[in-house]
Amino acid sequence: MTSTPGAGGDAGQACHQVEGCLTCGDIAVTMTVVEPGTPDAVCEDEHGRLGSVGIELVGVVGRGDRLLVHGGVAISRLEKQA
């Protein structure tokens, strides 16, 4: 399991950005809920990185839900892929 600093990772760990960072990037990234929770859910990005994501703005989430995440917070729920 990999993690991102500020999103469940070690504070002293360097960020290894790969096309957007869950916590410190200027862009929002698409993530998939792996483990629902409150107030945070464990989510995975397209590169297999896991992180804790605040879900206060989108409400209850379920396993497999896709979220748009910026700064470690889900800012939008995305439609399910067909």
PDB file as gemmi writes it, atoms N, CA and C in Angstrom:
CRYST1    1.000    1.000    1.000  90.00  90.00  90.00 P 1                      
ATOM      1  N   MET A   1       0.857  -1.174   0.000  1.00  0.00           N  
ATOM      2  CA  MET A   1       0.000   0.000   0.000  1.00  0.00           C  
ATOM      3  C   MET A   1       0.894   1.224   0.000  1.00  0.00           C  
ATOM      4  N   THR A   2       0.658   2.135  -0.924  1.00  0.00           N  
ATOM      5  CA  THR A   2       1.394   3.391  -0.954  1.00  0.00           C  
ATOM      6  C   THR A   2       0.487   4.486  -0.453  1.00  0.00           C  
ATOM      7  N   SER A   3       1.089   5.561  -0.010  1.00  0.00           N  
ATOM      8  CA  SER A   3       0.273   6.665   0.488  1.00  0.00           C  
ATOM      9  C   SER A   3       0.883   7.983   0.076  1.00  0.00           C  
ATOM     10  N   THR A   4       0.086   9.008   0.210  1.00  0.00           N  
ATOM     11  CA  THR A   4       0.489  10.346  -0.156  1.00  0.00           C  
ATOM     12  C   THR A   4       0.592  11.182   1.094  1.00  0.00           C  
ATOM     13  N   PRO A   5       1.683  11.960   1.277  1.00  0.00           N  
ATOM     14  CA  PRO A   5       1.806  12.804   2.457  1.00  0.00           C  
ATOM     15  C   PRO A   5       0.599  13.716   2.614  1.00  0.00           C  
ATOM     16  N   GLY A   6       0.183  13.912   3.848  1.00  0.00           N  
ATOM     17  CA  GLY A   6      -0.962  14.774   4.105  1.00  0.00           C  
ATOM     18  C   GLY A   6      -2.274  14.053   3.892  1.00  0.00           C  
ATOM     19  N   ALA A   7      -2.207  12.852   3.356  1.00  0.00           N  
ATOM     20  CA  ALA A   7      -3.427  12.084   3.114  1.00  0.00           C  
ATOM     21  C   ALA A   7      -3.234  10.686   3.679  1.00  0.00           C  
ATOM     22  N   GLY A   8      -2.744  10.626   4.899  1.00  0.00           N  
ATOM     23  CA  GLY A   8      -2.542   9.350   5.550  1.00  0.00           C  
ATOM     24  C   GLY A   8      -1.102   8.877   5.488  1.00  0.00           C  
ATOM     25  N   GLY A   9      -0.213   9.604   4.803  1.00  0.00           N  
ATOM     26  CA  GLY A   9       1.190   9.217   4.706  1.00  0.00           C  
ATOM     27  C   GLY A   9       2.008   9.854   5.803  1.00  0.00           C  
ATOM     28  N   ASP A  10       3.297   9.534   5.832  1.00  0.00           N  
ATOM     29  CA  ASP A  10       4.192  10.115   6.823  1.00  0.00           C  
ATOM     30  C   ASP A  10       4.482  11.567   6.472  1.00  0.00           C  
ATOM     31  N   ALA A  11       4.442  12.439   7.450  1.00  0.00           N  
ATOM     32  CA  ALA A  11       4.658  13.867   7.219  1.00  0.00           C  
ATOM     33  C   ALA A  11       6.036  14.143   6.641  1.00  0.00           C  
ATOM     34  N   GLY A  12       7.040  13.337   6.995  1.00  0.00           N  
ATOM     35  CA  GLY A  12       8.388  13.560   6.510  1.00  0.00           C  
ATOM     36  C   GLY A  12       8.660  12.947   5.146  1.00  0.00           C  
ATOM     37  N   GLN A  13       7.718  12.218   4.620  1.00  0.00           N  
ATOM     38  CA  GLN A  13       7.890  11.532   3.346  1.00  0.00           C  
ATOM     39  C   GLN A  13       7.757  12.520   2.189  1.00  0.00           C  
ATOM     40  N   ALA A  14       8.658  12.420   1.212  1.00  0.00           N  
ATOM     41  CA  ALA A  14       8.602  13.312   0.057  1.00  0.00           C  
ATOM     42  C   ALA A  14       7.467  12.914  -0.859  1.00  0.00           C  
ATOM     43  N   CYS A  15       6.871  13.893  -1.509  1.00  0.00           N  
ATOM     44  CA  CYS A  15       5.794  13.638  -2.466  1.00  0.00           C  
ATOM     45  C   CYS A  15       6.412  13.260  -3.803  1.00  0.00           C  
ATOM     46  N   HIS A  16       6.017  12.128  -4.331  1.00  0.00           N  
ATOM     47  CA  HIS A  16       6.480  11.685  -5.646  1.00  0.00           C  
ATOM     48  C   HIS A  16       5.314  11.858  -6.616  1.00  0.00           C  
ATOM     49  N   GLN A  17       5.224  13.046  -7.171  1.00  0.00           N  
ATOM     50  CA  GLN A  17       4.092  13.404  -8.007  1.00  0.00           C  
ATOM     51  C   GLN A  17       4.140  12.685  -9.345  1.00  0.00           C  
ATOM     52  N   VAL A  18       3.020  12.062  -9.699  1.00  0.00           N  
ATOM     53  CA  VAL A  18       2.843  11.417 -10.988  1.00  0.00           C  
ATOM     54  C   VAL A  18       1.522  11.938 -11.541  1.00  0.00           C  
ATOM     55  N   GLU A  19       1.596  12.932 -12.421  1.00  0.00           N  
ATOM     56  CA  GLU A  19       0.398  13.522 -13.022  1.00  0.00           C  
ATOM     57  C   GLU A  19      -0.650  13.895 -11.987  1.00  0.00           C  
ATOM     58  N   GLY A  20      -0.285  14.700 -11.034  1.00  0.00           N  
ATOM     59  CA  GLY A  20      -1.225  15.170 -10.030  1.00  0.00           C  
ATOM     60  C   GLY A  20      -0.992  14.496  -8.702  1.00  0.00           C  
ATOM     61  N   CYS A  21      -1.132  15.267  -7.659  1.00  0.00           N  
ATOM     62  CA  CYS A  21      -0.924  14.747  -6.314  1.00  0.00           C  
ATOM     63  C   CYS A  21      -2.203  14.939  -5.524  1.00  0.00           C  
ATOM     64  N   LEU A  22      -2.593  13.935  -4.784  1.00  0.00           N  
ATOM     65  CA  LEU A  22      -3.809  13.976  -3.986  1.00  0.00           C  
ATOM     66  C   LEU A  22      -3.851  15.191  -3.071  1.00  0.00           C  
ATOM     67  N   THR A  23      -2.723  15.560  -2.498  1.00  0.00           N  
ATOM     68  CA  THR A  23      -2.695  16.623  -1.503  1.00  0.00           C  
ATOM     69  C   THR A  23      -2.147  17.949  -2.013  1.00  0.00           C  
ATOM     70  N   CYS A  24      -1.013  17.919  -2.711  1.00  0.00           N  
ATOM     71  CA  CYS A  24      -0.352  19.191  -3.007  1.00  0.00           C  
ATOM     72  C   CYS A  24      -0.446  19.623  -4.468  1.00  0.00           C  
ATOM     73  N   GLY A  25      -1.104  18.889  -5.323  1.00  0.00           N  
ATOM     74  CA  GLY A  25      -1.215  19.275  -6.725  1.00  0.00           C  
ATOM     75  C   GLY A  25      -2.197  20.407  -6.931  1.00  0.00           C  
ATOM     76  N   ASP A  26      -2.011  21.139  -8.019  1.00  0.00           N  
ATOM     77  CA  ASP A  26      -2.924  22.231  -8.359  1.00  0.00           C  
ATOM     78  C   ASP A  26      -4.136  21.756  -9.135  1.00  0.00           C  
ATOM     79  N   ILE A  27      -4.179  20.481  -9.454  1.00  0.00           N  
ATOM     80  CA  ILE A  27      -5.303  19.958 -10.221  1.00  0.00           C  
ATOM     81  C   ILE A  27      -6.070  18.942  -9.385  1.00  0.00           C  
ATOM     82  N   ALA A  28      -7.307  18.729  -9.736  1.00  0.00           N  
ATOM     83  CA  ALA A  28      -8.099  17.695  -9.080  1.00  0.00           C  
ATOM     84  C   ALA A  28      -7.829  16.372  -9.790  1.00  0.00           C  
ATOM     85  N   VAL A  29      -7.851  15.285  -9.041  1.00  0.00           N  
ATOM     86  CA  VAL A  29      -7.610  13.966  -9.611  1.00  0.00           C  
ATOM     87  C   VAL A  29      -8.821  13.074  -9.362  1.00  0.00           C  
ATOM     88  N   THR A  30      -9.060  12.152 -10.298  1.00  0.00           N  
ATOM     89  CA  THR A  30     -10.137  11.185 -10.154  1.00  0.00           C  
ATOM     90  C   THR A  30      -9.649  10.046  -9.279  1.00  0.00           C  
ATOM     91  N   MET A  31     -10.453   9.687  -8.276  1.00  0.00           N  
ATOM     92  CA  MET A  31     -10.100   8.590  -7.383  1.00  0.00           C  
ATOM     93  C   MET A  31     -11.312   7.696  -7.197  1.00  0.00           C  
ATOM     94  N   THR A  32     -11.044   6.440  -6.864  1.00  0.00           N  
ATOM     95  CA  THR A  32     -12.097   5.453  -6.639  1.00  0.00           C  
ATOM     96  C   THR A  32     -12.085   5.033  -5.175  1.00  0.00           C  
ATOM     97  N   VAL A  33     -13.270   4.982  -4.574  1.00  0.00           N  
ATOM     98  CA  VAL A  33     -13.390   4.603  -3.173  1.00  0.00           C  
ATOM     99  C   VAL A  33     -13.060   3.115  -3.025  1.00  0.00           C  
ATOM    100  N   VAL A  34     -12.100   2.816  -2.148  1.00  0.00           N  
ATOM    101  CA  VAL A  34     -11.703   1.443  -1.858  1.00  0.00           C  
ATOM    102  C   VAL A  34     -12.332   0.988  -0.547  1.00  0.00           C  
ATOM    103  N   GLU A  35     -12.352   1.907   0.424  1.00  0.00           N  
ATOM    104  CA  GLU A  35     -12.899   1.595   1.740  1.00  0.00           C  
ATOM    105  C   GLU A  35     -13.686   2.803   2.248  1.00  0.00           C  
ATOM    106  N   PRO A  36     -15.028   2.728   2.198  1.00  0.00           N  
ATOM    107  CA  PRO A  36     -15.841   3.846   2.673  1.00  0.00           C  
ATOM    108  C   PRO A  36     -15.609   4.095   4.162  1.00  0.00           C  
ATOM    109  N   GLY A  37     -15.804   5.315   4.582  1.00  0.00           N  
ATOM    110  CA  GLY A  37     -15.662   5.663   5.990  1.00  0.00           C  
ATOM    111  C   GLY A  37     -16.190   7.062   6.224  1.00  0.00           C  
ATOM    112  N   THR A  38     -16.229   7.483   7.480  1.00  0.00           N  
ATOM    113  CA  THR A  38     -16.673   8.823   7.830  1.00  0.00           C  
ATOM    114  C   THR A  38     -15.743   9.351   8.906  1.00  0.00           C  
ATOM    115  N   PRO A  39     -15.169  10.505   8.804  1.00  0.00           N  
ATOM    116  CA  PRO A  39     -15.381  11.526   7.777  1.00  0.00           C  
ATOM    117  C   PRO A  39     -14.495  11.344   6.541  1.00  0.00           C  
ATOM    118  N   ASP A  40     -13.634  10.325   6.560  1.00  0.00           N  
ATOM    119  CA  ASP A  40     -12.740  10.094   5.425  1.00  0.00           C  
ATOM    120  C   ASP A  40     -12.962   8.707   4.845  1.00  0.00           C  
ATOM    121  N   ALA A  41     -12.625   8.562   3.563  1.00  0.00           N  
ATOM    122  CA  ALA A  41     -12.674   7.271   2.893  1.00  0.00           C  
ATOM    123  C   ALA A  41     -11.297   6.999   2.302  1.00  0.00           C  
ATOM    124  N   VAL A  42     -10.917   5.736   2.228  1.00  0.00           N  
ATOM    125  CA  VAL A  42      -9.667   5.367   1.568  1.00  0.00           C  
ATOM    126  C   VAL A  42      -9.973   5.258   0.078  1.00  0.00           C  
ATOM    127  N   CYS A  43      -9.195   5.997  -0.724  1.00  0.00           N  
ATOM    128  CA  CYS A  43      -9.425   6.020  -2.164  1.00  0.00           C  
ATOM    129  C   CYS A  43      -8.131   5.710  -2.908  1.00  0.00           C  
ATOM    130  N   GLU A  44      -8.278   5.258  -4.153  1.00  0.00           N  
ATOM    131  CA  GLU A  44      -7.138   4.901  -4.989  1.00  0.00           C  
ATOM    132  C   GLU A  44      -7.192   5.709  -6.276  1.00  0.00           C  
ATOM    133  N   ASP A  45      -6.017   6.237  -6.698  1.00  0.00           N  
ATOM    134  CA  ASP A  45      -5.979   6.966  -7.968  1.00  0.00           C  
ATOM    135  C   ASP A  45      -5.638   6.000  -9.096  1.00  0.00           C  
ATOM    136  N   GLU A  46      -5.542   6.503 -10.307  1.00  0.00           N  
ATOM    137  CA  GLU A  46      -5.302   5.645 -11.472  1.00  0.00           C  
ATOM    138  C   GLU A  46      -3.910   5.029 -11.487  1.00  0.00           C  
ATOM    139  N   HIS A  47      -3.025   5.495 -10.617  1.00  0.00           N  
ATOM    140  CA  HIS A  47      -1.668   4.957 -10.530  1.00  0.00           C  
ATOM    141  C   HIS A  47      -1.520   3.958  -9.378  1.00  0.00           C  
ATOM    142  N   GLY A  48      -2.631   3.654  -8.706  1.00  0.00           N  
ATOM    143  CA  GLY A  48      -2.601   2.696  -7.613  1.00  0.00           C  
ATOM    144  C   GLY A  48      -2.214   3.276  -6.271  1.00  0.00           C  
ATOM    145  N   ARG A  49      -2.075   4.606  -6.190  1.00  0.00           N  
ATOM    146  CA  ARG A  49      -1.740   5.247  -4.914  1.00  0.00           C  
ATOM    147  C   ARG A  49      -2.997   5.358  -4.061  1.00  0.00           C  
ATOM    148  N   LEU A  50      -2.872   5.034  -2.781  1.00  0.00           N  
ATOM    149  CA  LEU A  50      -3.983   5.111  -1.843  1.00  0.00           C  
ATOM    150  C   LEU A  50      -3.836   6.332  -0.954  1.00  0.00           C  
ATOM    151  N   GLY A  51      -4.968   6.886  -0.550  1.00  0.00           N  
ATOM    152  CA  GLY A  51      -4.931   8.013   0.366  1.00  0.00           C  
ATOM    153  C   GLY A  51      -6.267   8.203   1.050  1.00  0.00           C  
ATOM    154  N   SER A  52      -6.228   8.901   2.161  1.00  0.00           N  
ATOM    155  CA  SER A  52      -7.429   9.231   2.909  1.00  0.00           C  
ATOM    156  C   SER A  52      -8.034  10.494   2.308  1.00  0.00           C  
ATOM    157  N   VAL A  53      -9.323  10.436   1.985  1.00  0.00           N  
ATOM    158  CA  VAL A  53     -10.006  11.550   1.321  1.00  0.00           C  
ATOM    159  C   VAL A  53     -11.196  11.991   2.164  1.00  0.00           C  
ATOM    160  N   GLY A  54     -11.260  13.284   2.460  1.00  0.00           N  
ATOM    161  CA  GLY A  54     -12.407  13.838   3.175  1.00  0.00           C  
ATOM    162  C   GLY A  54     -13.628  13.822   2.283  1.00  0.00           C  
ATOM    163  N   ILE A  55     -14.759  13.340   2.806  1.00  0.00           N  
ATOM    164  CA  ILE A  55     -15.970  13.227   1.983  1.00  0.00           C  
ATOM    165  C   ILE A  55     -17.099  14.147   2.452  1.00  0.00           C  
ATOM    166  N   GLU A  56     -16.775  15.111   3.307  1.00  0.00           N  
ATOM    167  CA  GLU A  56     -17.798  15.988   3.869  1.00  0.00           C  
ATOM    168  C   GLU A  56     -18.623  16.709   2.804  1.00  0.00           C  
ATOM    169  N   LEU A  57     -18.010  17.076   1.692  1.00  0.00           N  
ATOM    170  CA  LEU A  57     -18.709  17.848   0.661  1.00  0.00           C  
ATOM    171  C   LEU A  57     -19.587  17.004  -0.252  1.00  0.00           C  
ATOM    172  N   VAL A  58     -19.347  15.685  -0.300  1.00  0.00           N  
ATOM    173  CA  VAL A  58     -20.109  14.828  -1.222  1.00  0.00           C  
ATOM    174  C   VAL A  58     -21.057  13.875  -0.512  1.00  0.00           C  
ATOM    175  N   GLY A  59     -20.961  13.762   0.796  1.00  0.00           N  
ATOM    176  CA  GLY A  59     -21.852  12.879   1.542  1.00  0.00           C  
ATOM    177  C   GLY A  59     -21.356  11.441   1.561  1.00  0.00           C  
ATOM    178  N   VAL A  60     -22.242  10.534   1.908  1.00  0.00           N  
ATOM    179  CA  VAL A  60     -21.905   9.120   2.050  1.00  0.00           C  
ATOM    180  C   VAL A  60     -21.451   8.548   0.710  1.00  0.00           C  
ATOM    181  N   VAL A  61     -20.378   7.764   0.738  1.00  0.00           N  
ATOM    182  CA  VAL A  61     -19.863   7.118  -0.469  1.00  0.00           C  
ATOM    183  C   VAL A  61     -19.842   5.613  -0.277  1.00  0.00           C  
ATOM    184  N   GLY A  62     -19.798   4.891  -1.388  1.00  0.00           N  
ATOM    185  CA  GLY A  62     -19.727   3.436  -1.346  1.00  0.00           C  
ATOM    186  C   GLY A  62     -18.521   2.943  -2.116  1.00  0.00           C  
ATOM    187  N   ARG A  63     -18.136   1.706  -1.855  1.00  0.00           N  
ATOM    188  CA  ARG A  63     -17.015   1.081  -2.560  1.00  0.00           C  
ATOM    189  C   ARG A  63     -17.259   1.170  -4.071  1.00  0.00           C  
ATOM    190  N   GLY A  64     -16.250   1.632  -4.796  1.00  0.00           N  
ATOM    191  CA  GLY A  64     -16.343   1.746  -6.251  1.00  0.00           C  
ATOM    192  C   GLY A  64     -16.804   3.108  -6.749  1.00  0.00           C  
ATOM    193  N   ASP A  65     -17.307   3.966  -5.846  1.00  0.00           N  
ATOM    194  CA  ASP A  65     -17.707   5.316  -6.266  1.00  0.00           C  
ATOM    195  C   ASP A  65     -16.483   6.067  -6.765  1.00  0.00           C  
ATOM    196  N   ARG A  66     -16.675   6.879  -7.790  1.00  0.00           N  
ATOM    197  CA  ARG A  66     -15.591   7.687  -8.344  1.00  0.00           C  
ATOM    198  C   ARG A  66     -15.784   9.122  -7.889  1.00  0.00           C  
ATOM    199  N   LEU A  67     -14.683   9.728  -7.417  1.00  0.00           N  
ATOM    200  CA  LEU A  67     -14.734  11.077  -6.869  1.00  0.00           C  
ATOM    201  C   LEU A  67     -13.689  11.953  -7.528  1.00  0.00           C  
ATOM    202  N   LEU A  68     -13.982  13.235  -7.621  1.00  0.00           N  
ATOM    203  CA  LEU A  68     -13.004  14.226  -8.047  1.00  0.00           C  
ATOM    204  C   LEU A  68     -12.428  14.810  -6.765  1.00  0.00           C  
ATOM    205  N   VAL A  69     -11.090  14.689  -6.593  1.00  0.00           N  
ATOM    206  CA  VAL A  69     -10.439  15.036  -5.325  1.00  0.00           C  
ATOM    207  C   VAL A  69      -9.418  16.144  -5.533  1.00  0.00           C  
ATOM    208  N   HIS A  70      -9.462  17.145  -4.668  1.00  0.00           N  
ATOM    209  CA  HIS A  70      -8.485  18.238  -4.685  1.00  0.00           C  
ATOM    210  C   HIS A  70      -8.100  18.541  -3.250  1.00  0.00           C  
ATOM    211  N   GLY A  71      -6.802  18.605  -2.989  1.00  0.00           N  
ATOM    212  CA  GLY A  71      -6.322  18.932  -1.649  1.00  0.00           C  
ATOM    213  C   GLY A  71      -6.756  17.924  -0.601  1.00  0.00           C  
ATOM    214  N   GLY A  72      -6.927  16.652  -0.982  1.00  0.00           N  
ATOM    215  CA  GLY A  72      -7.319  15.626  -0.031  1.00  0.00           C  
ATOM    216  C   GLY A  72      -8.795  15.611   0.312  1.00  0.00           C  
ATOM    217  N   VAL A  73      -9.597  16.398  -0.445  1.00  0.00           N  
ATOM    218  CA  VAL A  73     -11.035  16.481  -0.188  1.00  0.00           C  
ATOM    219  C   VAL A  73     -11.794  16.188  -1.476  1.00  0.00           C  
ATOM    220  N   ALA A  74     -12.802  15.325  -1.394  1.00  0.00           N  
ATOM    221  CA  ALA A  74     -13.660  15.052  -2.548  1.00  0.00           C  
ATOM    222  C   ALA A  74     -14.518  16.292  -2.797  1.00  0.00           C  
ATOM    223  N   ILE A  75     -14.444  16.825  -4.005  1.00  0.00           N  
ATOM    224  CA  ILE A  75     -15.214  18.030  -4.325  1.00  0.00           C  
ATOM    225  C   ILE A  75     -16.401  17.730  -5.231  1.00  0.00           C  
ATOM    226  N   SER A  76     -16.451  16.511  -5.770  1.00  0.00           N  
ATOM    227  CA  SER A  76     -17.562  16.139  -6.640  1.00  0.00           C  
ATOM    228  C   SER A  76     -17.615  14.631  -6.788  1.00  0.00           C  
ATOM    229  N   ARG A  77     -18.809  14.135  -6.977  1.00  0.00           N  
ATOM    230  CA  ARG A  77     -19.031  12.714  -7.250  1.00  0.00           C  
ATOM    231  C   ARG A  77     -19.159  12.582  -8.772  1.00  0.00           C  
ATOM    232  N   LEU A  78     -18.473  11.622  -9.367  1.00  0.00           N  
ATOM    233  CA  LEU A  78     -18.516  11.416 -10.800  1.00  0.00           C  
ATOM    234  C   LEU A  78     -19.486  10.289 -11.137  1.00  0.00           C  
ATOM    235  N   GLU A  79     -20.009  10.328 -12.356  1.00  0.00           N  
ATOM    236  CA  GLU A  79     -20.924   9.279 -12.795  1.00  0.00           C  
ATOM    237  C   GLU A  79     -20.189   7.955 -12.897  1.00  0.00           C  
ATOM    238  N   LYS A  80     -20.901   6.881 -12.636  1.00  0.00           N  
ATOM    239  CA  LYS A  80     -20.306   5.551 -12.746  1.00  0.00           C  
ATOM    240  C   LYS A  80     -19.963   5.256 -14.197  1.00  0.00           C  
ATOM    241  N   GLN A  81     -18.852   4.557 -14.417  1.00  0.00           N  
ATOM    242  CA  GLN A  81     -18.453   4.174 -15.761  1.00  0.00           C  
ATOM    243  C   GLN A  81     -19.308   3.022 -16.224  1.00  0.00           C  
ATOM    244  N   ALA A  82     -19.613   3.019 -17.520  1.00  0.00           N  
ATOM    245  CA  ALA A  82     -20.449   1.953 -18.075  1.00  0.00           C  
ATOM    246  C   ALA A  82     -19.674   0.687 -18.281  1.00  0.00           C  
TER     247      ALA A  82                                                      
END                                                                             
